[in-house]
Amino acid sequence: LARQSDDLPAGIATVTRNAARAAGLTDRGALEPGLRADIIRFREVNGTPVVTWVKGKRVA
C-alpha cells in the first residue's frame, strides 16, 4: 500500500487503524495518548518488508 500511494504512514494507517475499527477495537489502531500501542519495526529486503523487532525483541 505504501508503494502504491508513495506514502508509508498512510499505508500503515490503512492496515492498522482501519483494521482495528472494522474489528470494533476502539482501544488501538493508532499511536495516540490513551490507546494501546503494539509497535513493530521492519525493513525491506529485496523489496519485501521483513519484521525485525517486536515488543522490544529482535526477531530477524
C-alpha positions as CSV (number, residue, x, y, z in Angstrom):
1,L,0.0,0.0,0.0
2,A,2.8,2.4,0.8
3,R,4.4,1.8,-2.6
4,Q,1.1,2.4,-4.4
5,S,0.5,5.7,-2.7
6,D,4.2,6.6,-2.1
7,D,3.1,7.3,1.5
8,L,4.3,4.9,4.1
9,P,2.4,6.5,7.0
10,A,-0.9,6.3,5.0
11,G,-0.2,2.7,4.1
12,I,0.5,1.7,7.7
13,A,-2.7,3.5,8.8
14,T,-4.7,1.6,6.3
15,V,-3.7,-1.8,7.8
16,T,-3.8,-0.7,11.5
17,R,-6.4,2.0,12.1
18,N,-8.9,0.7,9.6
19,A,-8.5,-2.9,10.6
20,A,-9.0,-2.0,14.3
21,R,-12.1,-0.1,13.5
22,A,-13.5,-2.9,11.4
23,A,-13.0,-5.3,14.3
24,G,-14.6,-2.9,16.8
25,L,-11.3,-2.5,18.7
26,T,-11.5,1.1,19.8
27,D,-8.5,0.9,22.2
28,R,-5.9,0.5,19.4
29,G,-5.1,1.2,15.8
30,A,-3.1,4.5,16.1
31,L,-0.3,5.9,18.1
32,E,-2.3,8.3,20.3
33,P,-2.4,9.0,24.0
34,G,-4.6,6.6,25.9
35,L,-4.6,3.9,23.2
36,R,-2.9,0.5,23.3
37,A,0.3,0.6,21.3
38,D,1.8,-2.5,19.7
39,I,4.8,-1.3,17.8
40,I,6.9,-3.2,15.3
41,R,9.9,-2.3,13.3
42,F,10.6,-3.6,9.8
43,R,12.9,-3.1,6.9
44,E,12.8,-4.0,3.2
45,V,14.9,-6.9,1.9
46,N,14.8,-7.1,-1.9
47,G,11.6,-5.2,-1.9
48,T,9.9,-7.4,0.7
49,P,9.0,-6.0,4.2
50,V,10.6,-8.0,7.0
51,V,9.7,-7.5,10.6
52,T,12.8,-7.0,12.7
53,W,11.7,-6.0,16.2
54,V,8.5,-7.0,18.1
55,K,7.9,-5.9,21.8
56,G,11.4,-4.7,22.1
57,K,13.0,-8.0,21.0
58,R,14.9,-8.6,17.8
59,V,13.2,-11.3,15.7
60,A,15.1,-11.1,12.4
